[in-house]
Amino acid sequence: MARSKSSNRWLEEHVNDPYVKKAQVDGYRSRASYKLLELIDKDRLIKPGMTVLDLGSTPGGWSQVVAPLLGKQGKTIASDILPMDPIADVIFIEGDFTEQEVFDAILAQLDKDKADLVMSDMAPNISGVDAADQASSMYLVELALDMAVAVLKPGANYVAKVFHGEGYDQYLKDMREHFDKVVVRKPDASRSRSREVYVVGKGFKS
C-alpha cells in the first residue's frame, strides 16, 4: 500500500533529523534522550545515588541517560505496557502502572523508600483526530502526576511531556498545588512544529 504524503513527509523528516543521526552515533535508543539531557542540565534533576522512576519508558532513551548518572548507589525503575530491551542497572517492570499488580511491583522495587524523581515521556497512539488525541495525552499525563504524588519524597522533582491544548492550563494549575515551583521547557531536540512541551515540578509538597 502506498504511503500518504504526510507519512512520506514524516519519514523524510525523521531520516534527516540531526538528533536522530546523533542518537545513532552516540548509541542512544531515541532522539528523546537529548530532550532529557537538556532538562537535566537546566534544572539539575539528577544527582548520584537518587532513585528515579521512568514511566512509559520504552524504548528506553530516558532510562539509558539516567542510569549511568546515578552511579552504583542509585536506582532506576522503568515501566511500560510495551516490552523494553534490557539496560544495564535499570529495573524494568512491564505492564500498566495503574493496575494494582504493576503498582505493587513498583512499590516493591522502591523497597519502602520514595522516589527522588518521577519522569514521563508518555504519549498516546495518534488517531489523527486532534480532540481525541489531546484527551488521550492529557489522560496519560494526569495518571503520571497521580503516580508521582503517590511515590515522591518531600522536596523531590517531576518532569513530564505535555501537549498544548484542552486541559493544559488546568494541568499546570494542578501541578502548582503539588510543587513549590513549576517551569515549562521546550528543549532544542523538540521539533518546533510539535505542540509538546516539558513541565518540571520542583520541590514536591508532601
N, C-alpha and C positions, 0 to 999 in steps of 0.2 A: 504494500500500500504506500502511495506517495506521501511524503511528509508535507504538512501545511507550511505556508510561508512563514508563519510565526515560529514553528518548531525549527525550521531551517535557520531562521534568524537567530534563535536562541543557541542552536548548536554552533553556528559560526562564531557568535559572541563568546561562547564558553571555550571553544578551542583556542581562540585568540586572546583570551583573558590573561593579562600578565600575572595575576595571582594564581591562576590555575597552573601556568607554566612554572612559577616559582615554587608552588607546592610540590610539583613533580621533582624539581631539583632538590628541594630541601627534605623530601621524604615525608611530607605531611599528607594525611589522607584526604584532606579537604582544604579548599581555599578559605573556609571559615576559620581556620587556625589563626590567620593573620588578623582577623577581627578581634579575637580574644587576646592575642599578643598586644595589640594596641590598647585594649581596655585595661589589661594588667599593668601596662606601663603608665597610663594616665591616672588610674585610680588605685594603684598599689594594692591590688586584690590578693596577691599571693605572697606568703612567707613560708619558709621551710617549717615542716612539722605540722602544717594545717591539715584538717580533714575537709575534703571537698566532695560535694555530691553533684554529679553531672546528669541532668535529666534530659531524655531524648538524645542520648549520646551517639548513636550510630550515625556515621561510620567510625567515629572516634577522634575526630580532629581536635576537639577541645580537650578531651582526656589526655591525648597524646602531648599536648602543650603543657598541661598542668602537672602530670605525674613526675617528670624529671625535676621540676622546680620545687617540689615538696620535700624531696630527699627521703631517706630511708625511714625517718620518723613520721613522715606524713602518710596520708591515706587518701586515695582517690576511689570513690564508689561511683560507678556509672550504671545507668539503667535505660533500657529502651524496649519497646514492644518488638522491635526487629533484632535479629542476631547481630553481633559485633565481633569481628576478628580480635583475638587477644592482643592486649597491650601490656608491656612489662609494668608491673607494680600497679595495675588497675584491676579492681574487683568489679566484674560485670554481672549484673542481675537482669535477666531477660524477663520482660513482662510489663504489664500496665501498673504503674506505681500507685494508681488509685484503687487497685484491688488489694484486699487485706493481706493476702499471702505475700504479694510482692512488697507491700509496705512493711510488713513484719520482717521480711528478709533484709530490707534496707536498714531497719532499726537494729537488727541483729548484727549487721556489719558495723554500725556506729558503736555498738557494744556499750550501751548505756551512756555514751558520750553525745555531744551535739556537734553539728557541722559549723565550720568557720566560714564556709562559702557554699551557697547553692547557686548553680548556674544552669541556664536553659537556653538552648538554641533551637527549640522545637518549632516546627511549622507543620500545618496540615497538608494532606494531599490536595492539590489545587484542582478545583472543579471548573474554573473559568467563570463562575458566577460570583461577581465581586462581593455582594452582600453575604452570600453563604460562606465564602472563603474567609471574610473578615470575622464573621461569627465563630467559625471553627477555630481560627487563630486565637481569638480572644478567650475562647473556652479553654484552650490548651494553656495559655499563659496564666489564666486565673487558677488553674489546677496547680501550676508550678509555684505560684505565690502561696497557695494554701499549704503545699508541701514545705516550702521554705519556712513558713510561720510555725509549722509543727516540729521542725528539726534544727533550726538555727540556735546558736548560742547568743546570749545577750551581747550586743555590740558587733555581731557578725554581719556579713555582707551578702548581697544577692545581685545577680545580673541575668537579664532575660531579653530575648528578642521580642519586640512588639511591633505590630504594623499600625501605621496611622489609619484612622477610620473610626467607625462606630465603636464606642466602648473604650477608646484610647484615653480620653481625658479622665473618665471615671477610674480607669486602672491606675493612672498616676495619683489620683486622689487617694485611692485605697493604699497604694504603696507608702504615701506620706504618713498614713496612720501607723505604719509598722516600722518606719525607718527615720532616723534623725535627719538624713539628707538623701534626696533623690536627684540624680542627674540623668540627662538624656544624651546619648552619644551616637554619632554617625561615623563609624570607622572608615578609613580610606578604602578598605577592601570591600565595603558595602557598595554595591552598584548604585550610582546616583539616581537612576530611574526607579529603584526599588523603594517602596513605602516603609521598609524595615528600618527600625532604629533599635538601639540597645539601652534599656533602662538599668541604672545601677542604684541599688539601695544600700546606703552605708549606715552602720550603727543600728542594728536590729533592736527594737524596743521589746524586751521580753514581756 
